[in-house]
């Protein structure tokens, strides 16, 4: 299989069905390819211009706190050193004829797994295309999930080498790791981690520049979200994407009425969530998020993060040994809104209630749990946004593309069972007729010299030994050629096995998609800033297939 030229500007890529290589769930596969089956669980689709027009009309008639939002975003933009293009977008948000599209992710170390970058690229390109298509501005906004507290999801990166995957983990010396990620600051140990990282990166002409950028970006006392955003802008200085941090006090205050209502109406919200989740299961789909009836949709995060639980007496448990009535809880929210946040099911409602949101870019898991929250959108009278699936990509280096072209590889089989597929290919590398040809040649030599000896004996019997010696020498040469041929095959087989093993490691680490494991730094260091520019300029959106993207 060879990646063919299929994209503008001679970028080589090959589309393959996404269900074939992503371990896609039935719900995600049907969302991509059989939307009529799942339409009731979602809002309008990204390619439905009529529905987009209706949504535009809905949003235009609503009031949004544009000035307060812009003020908060401008404050963050200064801290994350946003370029002029992004700051201009914030100014545009003040205009009532402007709208937003959103993506979001936990701010992972050194930008996190590749799919975080891909999600942001999909967001920017989609916003640009919508702005070009319609007569209003569409602003790409990236929701930094800084309230999330699963530090183990963001504190490491994976890098491939010749035979294995190297995992580098950041372990700060003095911090509480179950704090929201937005409150965790980098300490001096980040410097040694960056040095360790570059011990795994091959020497290239771009290596030192990348190292300098990482050292400058990930410095002591900087938080994960700030470092994440700064790195994005340093990788893509032409970016116009606006970062949004829900842990900002200004945004918390704007979200206050929604958080209070979510606490007061816990029972009603849970009923909506549960009814939809059961319907999904009855339709043969899975529920992505499980909740218990006593769990609210709000977290309390003073010193540590706790899910707020509602008791039968209508009191609420905030943390170990700490409870409150609903009125006290709402007062606490007003006094210190930064101590509260929405959960994964409620954050989309907060986001799309505060911002005039035309659409959201989602990955497979997010699309799954969005199916569970349609009722919550309706309950809070928030228009459901259109959904754009994140473009899914596997980067294929030039040597691996060559390996694909030289071998008849079944990529699906390589992902499912690399060893089996490699052995199947190796069996085909030695031509079946070669051993047969050697055996025929050996018998032919024997037969030919028997005939020669019979003729020679008739007129000069003394040449018998000479004939026999000639036959032996020729047979030895044939045997020598046979041994050399088999040795060459063994060497080639070993090289082929090594190449195929590396191919499987790079394309399907641990049998999963590359984008879920590896980090952009590996490819950035190898291919330089032109590689990043190529991604930014040529990134496709609206695909329902997975993309194999050939690198020069």
N, C-alpha and C positions, 0 to 999 in steps of 0.2 A: 504494500500500500504506500503510495506516495502522496504527500500533500501537494495539491495542485494550485495553480494560480486562479483564485476565485474572487479576489477582492480588489477594489480600486487601488490605484497607486502601486500595483504589483505586489501587494502584500499576500503572501501565500497562506491560505488556510483551507481547511476541509471541514464541512459540517457533518456531524454524525448525530443520530437520534439521541436525545439527552437521556432517555430512559435506559439506553444501552450501556452508558458509562458512568452514570452518577448514582447508581443504587437508588433511583428515584422512587418515592412512595407512590402508591396508586393515586392519592389525592393530587400530588404535584404533577404527575403525568397527565391526569385528566384536566387539570387547570391549563396545562400547556396545549393540549391537543383535542380535548373533548369538552370545551367550556360549557356547552349546553347542559352537560350533566351536573355541573357544580355552580351554575350561574347564581342560584339562590343564595349561596354562601358568600358571594363577593359583590363588589360594586362593578361599575362598568369596566371594560377591558381597555388596555392602552391603545388598541388600534380601532376603537369605535369612536370616530370623529363626532357623530351625532350625540352620543352620550357625553363626550367631552364638552360639547357645546352647551348641553343642558346643565352640566355641572358648573361650567363657567358662569352661567346665568344665576344659578343658586348662590355661588360664592360672591358674586358681584353685589347681590342684594343684602349681604350680611355685613355686619360691622366687626372689624377686627382691631385690636389695640396696636395699630401699626407704629405709631410714634414710640410707644413703650418698648415694642419688640426691637425696632431699629436702634433705639438707645442702648439696649442690652447687648445687641449684636455688635455695635460699634465698640463698646467697652471690651468685649472679648476679642474683637479683631485687632485691637492694639496689642493685647497680650500675646496673641499668637502670630503677630507680625504678618498680617494678611496683606497681599499685594493690592495694587490699585484696582484691578478688575473685580476682586471680591468686595472691596469696600464700596465700589460703585453699585454693586448689586444690593447692598444694604440700603443705600440711599434710594434705590428704585423701589424697595419694599414700602416706602412711605406713600407711593402712588397707588391710588385705589384701583387702577387698571393693571396692577401687577399681581402675580400669583406664584405659588411655590410648588416645587416637587421635592420630596424628601427621600433620603435613605438614612440608615443609621447602623451603628456598630459599636461594640466595645472598643475603646482605643488601645489596641494591642501593641506590644513591644515592637519597635522599629517598623510600624505600620501593620503588624499582625500577619495572619495568613494572606495569601495572594487574593483570596476572594474579597477581602476588605477593600483592596485597591480596585478590584474589578467592579465592585458595587458603586464606588464613588465615580469611576469613569463612566459607568452606565448612566448614573444620575446626571452628570454634566452634559453628556451627549444628548440625552433625552430632553433636558431643559432647553438646549440649543435648538433641537429640531422642533419642539413645540413653539418656541418663540418665532422661528422662521415660518412655521405653518400658519400660526394665528396672529392677529394684530394686537397682541398684548405681550408684556414681558413675563417670562417664566424664570424664576430664580431657583437655582439648585441649592438646597440646604441639607447639610449632613448633620444628623443628630448624634452627637458624641454621647454614648450611653455611660456617662460619668457617674450616674447613681448606682450602676450595677456593682455588685460586691464580690463577684466570683474571680478573685485575683488569679487563680490558677489557670483561667482561660486566657489571660492577657500577658502573663509574665515570662513567656518563653517563645522561642522561634525554632524552626527546624530547617536544616540545610542539608542538601544531598552531597555525598562525595562519591568515590569510585565504587564502593561496595556497601555503603550503609547510610543511615540518616543520623545526623548529629543534632542533638537537642541542647540548646543553650538556655538556661533558666536564670532569671534575675531574682535574687533573694535579698531584699533589703535587710539591713541588720537590726534596725530599731523602728518597727512600725507594726500596727495591728492590721493583719492581712484581711480581716473580714470587714474593714471599712469600705465605703464606696470608693471605687477606683479614682474618682475625681479628687479625693482627699489624700491619696497616697503620693508622697513626693519622692523623687529619686534621691538616693544618697550617693556618697563617694564611690560605693562599690560598682556603680554603673560603668565607671571608667575601665575597671578590670574586665568587666563582661564584654565591652566593646573590643578590647585587646584580644580577648579569647575568641570572639567572633571572627576577627580577621586572621586568626591562626588557621581557620577553616576555609578561607577565601583564597583562591589561586591568585598569584601575582599577575595583574593586568595593568594597562596604562591608565585605567580609571580607578584603581584600587585606593590610592591615596586620597583622591578627591572625595570619594564616598566616605572614607574613614573620617576625614575632616568635617564633613557635613554631619555625620552621626555624633561626633564628639561635641560639636557646637550645639546640636539640637537636644541631645540627651545629656543635660548637665545637672549638677546637684541642685536640689530644691525646686526643680521643675516637676509639675504633675504629669501623669500619663496623658490626659487629654490635650494639654498644651503642647507637649512634645509631639504627639501624634499629628496635630494640626500643623505645627511648624514644619515637620518633616514633609507633609503633603505639599505644602507650598514651595519647599526647597526642591522637591522632586519635580513639581509641575508649576513653575513660576508663572505660567500663562493662565493658571486656573482662575475661574470666576466663582468657585464654590464658596458658599457661606457656611461656616461651622456654627452649630447651635449647641450650647451646653446646658442641659436641664438643671444642673446644680447651681446655676446663677440665681442669686436671691431675687433679682427682678423677675425672672421667669417663674420662680416658685410663687411669688406673690400674685402673678397673673393667673396661675393655675389653682390658686387657693380655693375658689368657690367649687371647682370641679372635684378637688380632693375631698372637701367637706361633704359634698353630696355623695361621693362614692362611699364614704364611711357611713353616712346616715342610711343609705339605700343598699347596704350590703346584701340583704336577703333577696331583694328584687333583682339585683345584678347577677347574683349567683344563679337564680332561677333561669334567667335568660341564657347565661353561659351554659348551664347544664342541659337545658332543653335543646340548644343548638348542638352541643357535643354529642348528645344521645342520637339526634337525628343523623349526624355524620356517621356514627357507628352503625346505625340501622341501614344506611346507604352503602355500607361496605368500606368506609374510610376509618382512619385512626384519629384519635384526639391527640394533638401535639402537647398540650398542657393539661395537667391534672390538678384540680383544686378540691379542697374540702369545703363543706358548707360554712364552717366557722371562720375560714380564712377570708379576710377582706382583700380588696384590690390595692391596698396601700401599705407601704413599708414605713417603719419608724427607724431612724438611723442617727441616733445621737452619738454614742460611742461605738456601737456595733449596729449592724443592720438586722432588724427583726420584722417578720410578718405580723401585722396587727390582727389579733383574733377577736371575734365577737363571741361573748358568752351568752348563755340562755337568759340571764337576767338583764341582757342588753348592755352590760358593761363590756369594756374592751381591755384586752391584755396587750400592753405595748412591749414589754420585755420581762425578763425574770424578776418577779417581785414588784412589778409596776403595772398598775391598772388605772383606768379612768372611765368616767361616764362619757357619753357622746358629746355632751355640752362642754365638758372639760377638754376633751380631745380636740374639738373645733377651736377652742380658745388657744390651745397649745399651737395649733396650726397657724393661727393668726400671729402669734407672738414670734414663733421661730419656724417659718415654712421650710427652711433649709433642712430641718430635721425629718422631713417626710418626702416620700416619692411614690410614684405609681409603680405597679408591678408590670410584668411583660405584657399582660393583656390590656392594661389600662393606659400605658404610655402612648400607644397610637391615638387614643381618644384625646389625651391632653395635647399632643402634638398637632393634630388636625383641627382641634377646637380653637387653638391659639392662632394658627397660621392659615391663610387662605389656600388650602392644599388641593391642587388638582390631581396629584398622583403620588405614589410611593414606589420605590424600587425595593424589591424583596427577594431574598434567597429562598430556597426550598422550605426550610423550617419555618421561616416567617410567614410564607404563604399558607403553610399548614395551620398555624395558630390564628391567622387573620380569618380563617373560615369559622373560628369559634366566637368571634367578637362582633359579628354583624349586628346582633341585637343590641349591643352596647352603643354602637354608633347611633342607632335609631332612638335609644332611650335618652341619650344626651343631645339629641337633635343635631348631630354632627354629620354633614354630608359624607358619604363613603367615597374615598378617593379611588381613582383608577389605579390599577396595579400593573407595573412593568416588571417582568422577571429579570433578575440580574443576569447579564451575559456571562455564560459559563465557558471558561477557556482553559486549555492545556497548552503550555508553551513547549514547542518541539525544537530543540537545538539542531543545528545543521547536521552534525554527525549522526544524530538520531533519525533525522529525516532520511539520510543516506541508508541507514540500517533498515528503515521501513521499506525503502524502495528495492533493496537487495533481497529481502526475505518476504515470503508470503505469510504475513503475520495477521492473525485474527486478534484485533485489539480487545475485543470483549473477552476472549479466552485468556489473553495475557493478563487482564485485570483480575479475572476470577481465579485463575490458577496458573501463575507464571511458570512454575516448574514444568507442568504438564505441556504447556504450549511451547516452551523452549525445547523440550525433548522431542516433541513432534516435528519441529522445524529441523533439528539436527539430523533426524533420520533421513531427511530429504536432501541433505547436503552432498552425500556421496552418490554419484550416478549409479543406478542399479546395474547398468550394462558394463561398468568398468571391471568388476571382478570376473564377470562372465568372459569378457574379452581377454583378460590375462590367462584364464584357464584354457580358452580356445587356442591362444598363442602357444602355450606350453605343449598342448597335444599336437599342434601343427608342427612344432619344431621336432618333436619325437618322431612323428610320422615321416616328415621330410627327410630326416637323416637316416631313418631306417631304409628308405628308398634309395638314398644316395649310397649307403654302405653296400646294399645288395648289388648295385651297378658297379661300384669300385672293385668289389671282390672278384668280379669276373675277369677284369684285365690287370689288376694290380693289388693282390691281397695284402701286400706290405703297407698299404695306406690305411688299413682298418683303424689302427690306433690313432692316426692323425684325424680321421673322420670322427671317431669317438670323442677325442679331445676338443674338436671344434664344436660338437654338439653340447658337450658339458659347459664349455665357455659361454656359449650362447644362452643356455638355460640359466647359468649363473647371472648373466647380465639381465635377463628377464626377471629373475628373482630379486635382483638388486633394484631394478626399476619398480617392481611391485612394492618392495619394502619402502622405498623412498616416497612412492605415491601415497601409501597408507600413513606414513609418518607426516607427510604434508597435510593429509586430511585431518589427522589428529590435531595438528597444530591449528589448522583452520577451524576445526570443530571447537577447540578450546577458545580461540579468539571470538568465534561466533557466539559461543555460550556466554562469554564475558560481556560481549556487546549487548546481547539480548537481556542479560541480567541487569545491566546498567539501564537499558531502555525501560524495563519494567519498573525499576526503582525510581526513575525520574518521572515517568508518565503516571504511574499508579503506585505511589508509596503506600505500603501497608494495604494494598488492594483498593485504595480509595483514589479520588481525584487529586491531582497535583495541587489544585488551588486550595484544598483544605489543609495542606500540610506545610508547603514551602513558603518562604518569605521573599519579597521582591529584591532584597539586598543582594542575594546570590546572582540574579540575572542582571541587575543594575551594574554590579561590579564587572561582570563579564562583557556586557554590551554597551555600557556607558549611557550618557544622557540622550543620545539619539534613539536608543531603545525606548526610553520613557516618552520622548516626543512622539515616536511612532505609535505607541499605545494611545496617547492622548488624542492625536490627530485622526487616527484611523479606526477608533473603537466603534464597533457596530452595536446597535441596540435593536430590540424587538425580535430577537431570534428565539425560536422554540427548539433549537438544536444546540448541541454542545460543539465547541469550536476547537479544532487543532490548529494552532497558530505557528507557522514555521518561522524560525528566526534565521537571519542571515549569518 
